[in-house]
Amino acid sequence: MKRSHRLAVLLSLCLVGGLSAAAVSQAESAAKSFTGDRYPAEELLQTCQQADNDSRRGTQLEIECEQYLIGYLDALKEVGHFDGKENGCPPTVNTPDEARWAFMRWIHMDYSRRSNMPTADAVLAMLPEMFPCD
């Protein structure tokens, strides 16, 4: 076998091995949240609160907070999460600001427990409580 052919075979085997390892790793983490416990609700809460307290970066922090919440709400809407009344009915007017304030109030209602929740779980739990359907 020529040296270049052996090198090509070796590289191919390394590539296949690497792809297999990546596939196994991806399969193991598929059931887990994207952020899970690495992004506790307290971190988003701090960003949302600092939006009102930081004179230099307030607008940027407000946008960061609201974009997370709006992205989450939009994704839930796209998958039909709000088709039933049991999951809450987010406001249709001034939604970003309403969601930000509702999230902050909801966390503070039971801070010691809710601030440690994964952020995605906290937002999901907050919706029916803070935005009940009429």
N, C-alpha and C positions, 0 to 999 in steps of 0.2 A: 504494500500500500504506500502510495506517495505521502511524503511528509505533509503537504498542503491538504491532502484528502483526510489524513488522520486528524489534523488540526481542525478541519471543518466538522468532522464527526464529534470531536471532543467538545467544541463550542456548542454544537447542536444539543448534545446531551446536557451540558451545563444550563443551557437556556430552558430545556424541557424540565429539568430538575427545579430550576428557579420558579418557573411558572406553576409547577405542581405545588411547591411550598407556598407560593402566594395564594393559590386557589384554596388550599387547606386553611390558611390563616384567614382568608376572607370568609370562608364558610363558617369558621368558628365565631367570628365577630358579627355575622349577619343577624343573629338573633339579638344582639345588644344594640342599645341606642347609639346614635352617632356620637353623642357627647356624654350621655349617662351622667354619672356622678362627677365627672370632670367639669361640668358647668352647672354648679348648684344655683338655685333660684336667687340666692343672696347676691351673686355676682351681677345678674341682670338687674336686680333691685337697686344695687349701688349705682349702676349706670343710670337707671331711671331717676333716682333721687338726685344724683349729682347734676343732672340736666338743669335742675332748678337752682342749684347752689353754686355752680361754677360760672363765674362771670366771663371767663375766657373761652372755655370749651363747652359751655352749656348747650348751645345749638347743636353742636356735633354729637354730644352725648344723648340729647333728646332724639335726634335722628337715629342713632344707633339702637337705642331702646325700642323706639317705635317700629323700626324696620324689622327687628326680630319678631315682635308681636304680630305685625301685619303679615309678614311672610308666613308665620305659623297659621294665622287665621285664614289666609288665602289658600294655603295647602289643605286645611281642613274643609274649607268650602268646596274646593275642587274634588275632593274624594267623597262628598256627600254627607259629611259629618253633621251638618246643621239641618239636614232634611227632617229630622224629628225634633220635637220640642224638648226632649230630655237632655240634650247637649247644650242648651242655651241658645240665645239669639243675640249675637253681637250687634251693636248699634250700626246703623247705616249712615249716620251723620257724625262727622268729626271722629271717625273710628280710631285713628292712631292715638289721639290724645285721650280719648275715653278708655281705650285698652290700657294705656300706660298707667293712668290713675287707678283704674280698677285693679290692675296687677299689684301696684304698690299697696293699696288698701287691703287687698286680700292676703298678701304675705304678712302684713302687720297684725291682722286679726288673730293669728296664731304663729307668731314669729319663730319661736324656738323649734317648732316642728316643720313649718312650711319653708323656712329659709334654707334648710338642708336638702330639700327635695331636688331631684334633677329639674332643670328649668322647664323642659318640655312637659314633664308630668305636672308641674305646678300650673302652667298655663292651661293645660287640658282640664285640670280639676277646678280652676278658677272660673271657667266660662259659665257653667250652669248656675253657679252661686251668685256671680256678679252680674250676669246678663240673663236673668230668667226670661222666658218667653211670656208674653201677655196672653 
